[in-house]
Amino acid sequence: PQIFTLLHRFQLDHPGVVLHQREGNMANLMAALSEAEIDIAFVRLPCESSKAFNLRIIDEEPMVIALPRDNPLSAEPTLALEQLRD
């Protein structure tokens, strides 16, 4: 993903800035952002609280699913999230 290239370039351009990476689910990251515990968050859209923040799309990537070969859905060229229910 392009995010790794962007982070590497940022570190090269700003050697005096230390990046501390922290992983979490989107709800926790957005809460930490709103409480100023972190300065930025990389999230996937849509996001429930996205209207409360200034968002910038930096990259797009397809969403994929891995299924066992014998799963009936594995023969489908595309799937809707509804098909994965249950």
N, CA and C of each residue as an Amber inpcrd file, in Angstrom:
protein
   258
   0.8210000  -1.2060000   0.0000000   0.0000000   0.0000000   0.0000000
   0.8590000   1.2600000   0.0000000   0.3350000   2.2920000  -0.5650000
   1.0590000   3.5520000  -0.6910000   1.3880000   4.1730000   0.6630000
   0.6600000   3.8260000   1.6950000   0.8790000   4.4330000   3.0080000
   2.3010000   4.2340000   3.5010000   2.8860000   3.0760000   3.2230000
   4.2450000   2.8170000   3.6880000   5.2480000   3.7140000   2.9720000
   5.0380000   3.9450000   1.6980000   5.8860000   4.8550000   0.9360000
   5.7560000   6.2780000   1.4720000   4.5300000   6.6850000   1.7570000
   4.2980000   8.0320000   2.2920000   4.9660000   8.2230000   3.6500000
   4.8510000   7.2350000   4.5210000   5.4820000   7.3400000   5.8430000
   7.0040000   7.3900000   5.7270000   7.5530000   6.5790000   4.8490000
   9.0060000   6.5750000   4.6510000   9.4740000   7.9250000   4.1080000
   8.7540000   8.4530000   3.1340000   9.1100000   9.7550000   2.5630000
   9.0030000  10.8580000   3.6150000   7.9640000  10.8000000   4.4550000
   7.8060000  11.7910000   5.5120000   8.9990000  11.7530000   6.4620000
   9.4240000  10.5510000   6.8330000  10.5610000  10.4310000   7.7510000
  11.8430000  10.9630000   7.1230000  12.0270000  10.7550000   5.8250000
  13.2060000  11.2940000   5.1450000  13.1610000  12.8150000   5.0800000
  11.9730000  13.3570000   4.8090000  11.8180000  14.8080000   4.6890000
  11.8300000  15.5270000   6.0330000  11.4930000  14.8280000   7.1010000
  11.3860000  15.4310000   8.4410000  12.1190000  14.5680000   9.4660000
  13.4400000  14.5210000   9.3960000  14.1960000  13.6300000  10.2930000
  14.0740000  13.9930000  11.7720000  13.6670000  15.2080000  12.0880000
  13.5260000  15.6060000  13.4810000  12.2050000  15.1850000  14.1030000
  11.3040000  14.6450000  13.2950000   9.9990000  14.2170000  13.8090000
  10.0500000  12.7160000  14.0620000   9.6600000  12.3270000  15.2520000
   9.6290000  10.9050000  15.6150000   8.1950000  10.4010000  15.4680000
   8.0360000   9.3330000  14.7040000   6.7160000   8.7370000  14.5210000
   6.5630000   7.5440000  15.4520000   5.4910000   7.5470000  16.2010000
   5.1550000   6.4140000  17.0540000   3.8950000   5.7890000  16.4670000
   4.0150000   4.6060000  15.9480000   2.8680000   3.9530000  15.3290000
   2.0810000   3.1780000  16.3650000   0.7760000   3.2740000  16.2190000
  -0.1270000   2.6160000  17.1590000  -1.2790000   2.0370000  16.3530000
  -1.5450000   0.7750000  16.5400000  -2.6560000   0.1440000  15.8320000
  -3.8650000   0.0600000  16.7310000  -5.0310000   0.0920000  16.1140000
  -6.2690000  -0.0420000  16.8590000  -7.4320000  -0.0780000  15.9030000
  -8.5960000  -0.4320000  16.4070000  -9.7580000  -0.4030000  15.5270000
 -10.1530000   1.0510000  15.2830000 -10.9670000   1.2620000  14.2800000
 -11.2700000   2.6420000  13.8830000 -11.9440000   3.4310000  15.0020000
 -12.8260000   2.8110000  15.7490000 -13.5070000   3.5290000  16.8260000
 -12.5060000   4.0220000  17.8700000 -11.5620000   3.1630000  18.2420000
 -10.5540000   3.5630000  19.2300000  -9.6290000   4.6390000  18.6860000
  -9.2460000   4.5210000  17.4130000  -8.3700000   5.5400000  16.8200000
  -9.0760000   6.8890000  16.7380000 -10.3190000   6.8840000  16.3450000
 -11.0570000   8.1500000  16.2400000 -11.2850000   8.7620000  17.6220000
 -11.5170000   7.9310000  18.6290000 -11.6630000   8.4430000  19.9930000
 -10.3520000   9.0430000  20.4670000  -9.2330000   8.3720000  20.1980000
  -7.9180000   8.8930000  20.5940000  -7.6190000  10.1980000  19.8650000
  -8.0290000  10.3020000  18.6320000  -7.8330000  11.5320000  17.8660000
  -8.6740000  12.6700000  18.4500000  -9.9210000  12.3860000  18.7880000
 -10.7860000  13.4360000  19.3370000 -10.3380000  13.8840000  20.7220000
  -9.6420000  13.0080000  21.4610000  -9.1430000  13.3560000  22.7880000
  -7.7040000  13.8510000  22.7530000  -7.1790000  14.0940000  21.5380000
  -5.8180000  14.6090000  21.3300000  -4.7420000  13.6870000  21.8950000
  -5.0430000  12.3920000  21.9800000  -4.0280000  11.4260000  22.3960000
  -3.0840000  11.1160000  21.2340000  -3.5980000  11.2630000  20.0160000
  -2.8010000  11.0840000  18.8090000  -3.0400000  12.2780000  17.8980000
  -2.1090000  12.5160000  16.9810000  -2.2120000  13.6600000  16.0770000
  -2.8790000  13.3230000  14.7490000  -2.6990000  12.0990000  14.2700000
  -3.3290000  11.6690000  13.0220000  -3.7350000  10.2070000  13.1540000
  -4.6630000   9.7920000  12.2990000  -5.0770000   8.3900000  12.2430000
  -5.3060000   8.0300000  10.7880000  -4.8760000   6.8510000  10.4140000
  -5.1520000   6.3200000   9.0860000  -6.3070000   5.3370000   9.2410000
  -7.4110000   5.6210000   8.5790000  -8.6120000   4.8050000   8.7060000
  -9.1670000   4.4740000   7.3270000 -10.0420000   3.5020000   7.3110000
 -10.7470000   3.1420000   6.0870000 -12.1450000   3.7560000   6.1440000
 -12.5900000   4.2380000   5.0210000 -13.9410000   4.7930000   4.9400000
 -14.9080000   3.7210000   4.4680000 -16.1540000   3.7840000   4.8140000
 -16.7820000   4.8210000   5.6240000 -16.4660000   4.6380000   7.1090000
 -16.5310000   5.7310000   7.8100000 -16.2450000   5.7460000   9.2360000
 -17.3470000   6.5570000   9.9070000 -17.9430000   6.0220000  10.9600000
 -19.0850000   6.6740000  11.6080000 -18.8110000   8.1190000  12.0070000
 -17.6450000   8.3860000  12.5570000 -17.3580000   9.7360000  13.0640000
 -16.5850000  10.5820000  12.0530000 -16.6000000  10.1990000  10.7900000
 -15.7900000  10.9050000   9.8030000 -16.1840000  12.3660000   9.6260000
 -17.4270000  12.7240000   9.9050000 -17.8570000  14.1160000   9.7280000
 -17.2660000  15.0540000  10.7760000 -16.7390000  14.4960000  11.8500000
 -16.1670000  15.3160000  12.9240000 -14.7090000  15.6750000  12.6640000
 -14.1280000  15.1430000  11.5850000 -12.7020000  15.3320000  11.3340000
 -12.4590000  15.8170000   9.9140000 -11.2850000  16.3720000   9.7030000
 -10.8520000  16.7940000   8.3790000 -10.1630000  15.5990000   7.7220000
 -10.8210000  14.9840000   6.7550000 -10.3040000  13.7670000   6.1340000
  -9.6810000  14.0650000   4.7780000  -8.6480000  13.3130000   4.4390000
  -7.9960000  13.3780000   3.1300000  -7.8010000  11.9540000   2.6410000
  -8.2540000  11.6530000   1.4490000  -8.0170000  10.3360000   0.8690000
  -6.5970000  10.3340000   0.3230000  -5.7960000   9.3940000   0.7880000
  -4.4030000   9.3220000   0.3410000  -4.1510000   8.1220000  -0.5550000
  -5.0630000   7.1570000  -0.5410000  -4.8850000   5.9790000  -1.3880000
  -6.1960000   5.2060000  -1.4210000  -6.3690000   4.4380000  -2.4580000
  -7.5160000   3.5480000  -2.5700000  -6.9980000   2.1650000  -2.9130000
  -7.6160000   1.1650000  -2.3120000  -7.2320000  -0.2020000  -2.6110000
  -8.4640000  -1.0800000  -2.5670000  -8.4760000  -2.1330000  -3.3800000
  -9.6570000  -3.0000000  -3.3930000  -9.7460000  -3.8310000  -2.1180000
 -10.9680000  -4.1670000  -1.7670000 -11.1840000  -5.0520000  -0.6290000
 -11.3510000  -6.4620000  -1.1930000 -10.6790000  -7.4050000  -0.5990000
 -10.7680000  -8.7890000  -1.0650000 -11.1340000  -9.7000000   0.0990000
 -11.6160000 -10.8750000  -0.2390000 -11.9270000 -11.8810000   0.7670000
 -11.2730000 -13.1880000   0.3380000 -10.7700000 -13.9300000   1.2880000
 -10.1830000 -15.2440000   1.0050000 -11.1500000 -16.3080000   1.5060000
 -11.4740000 -17.2400000   0.6270000 -12.3950000 -18.3220000   0.9610000
 -11.7580000 -19.6650000   0.6370000 -12.1420000 -20.7170000   1.3550000
 -11.6640000 -22.0460000   0.9700000 -12.1840000 -22.3850000  -0.4320000
 -11.4240000 -23.1460000  -1.1780000 -11.8170000 -23.4920000  -2.5520000
 -13.1660000 -24.2060000  -2.6160000 -13.5000000 -24.9770000  -1.5770000
 -14.7580000 -25.7260000  -1.6200000 -15.9680000 -24.9130000  -1.1330000
 -15.7720000 -23.6580000  -0.7630000 -16.8780000 -22.8050000  -0.3590000
 -17.6850000 -22.4540000  -1.6020000 -19.0130000 -22.5890000  -1.5680000
 -19.8330000 -22.2840000  -2.7450000 -19.6400000 -20.8570000  -3.2770000
 -19.3150000 -19.9240000  -2.4010000 -19.1280000 -18.5380000  -2.8420000
 -17.7950000 -18.3150000  -3.5500000 -16.8720000 -19.2390000  -3.4320000
 -15.5510000 -19.0320000  -4.0170000 -15.5790000 -19.0090000  -5.5410000
 -16.6240000 -19.5140000  -6.1550000 -16.7390000 -19.5060000  -7.6200000
 -17.2840000 -18.1800000  -8.1440000 -17.8200000 -17.3540000  -7.2630000
 -18.4000000 -16.0690000  -7.6820000 -17.3020000 -15.0610000  -7.9960000
 -17.4240000 -14.3230000  -9.1110000 -16.3950000 -13.3220000  -9.4370000
 -16.4160000 -12.1110000  -8.5010000 -17.5910000 -11.7510000  -7.9940000
 -17.7240000 -10.6580000  -7.0250000 -18.7510000 -11.0720000  -5.9780000
 -18.6430000 -10.4620000  -4.8160000 -19.5760000 -10.7610000  -3.7200000
 -20.0520000  -9.4660000  -3.0900000 -21.2540000  -9.4910000  -2.6010000
 -21.7870000  -8.3940000  -1.7770000 -21.5740000  -8.7990000  -0.3260000
 -21.3990000  -7.8260000   0.5490000 -21.2030000  -8.1440000   1.9700000
 -22.3630000  -8.9590000   2.5160000 -23.5730000  -8.7220000   1.9990000
 -24.7430000  -9.4750000   2.4470000 -24.5630000 -10.9760000   2.2790000
 -23.8520000 -11.3740000   1.2270000 -23.6520000 -12.8040000   0.9650000
 -22.7670000 -13.4710000   2.0190000 -22.0310000 -12.7040000   2.7590000
 -21.1220000 -13.2580000   3.7660000 -21.7930000 -13.3920000   5.1380000
 -22.9960000 -12.8800000   5.2430000 -23.7480000 -12.9470000   6.4990000
 -23.9930000 -14.3940000   6.8730000 -24.0020000 -14.7010000   8.1200000
 -24.2510000 -16.0370000   8.6680000 -23.1490000 -16.9890000   8.2850000
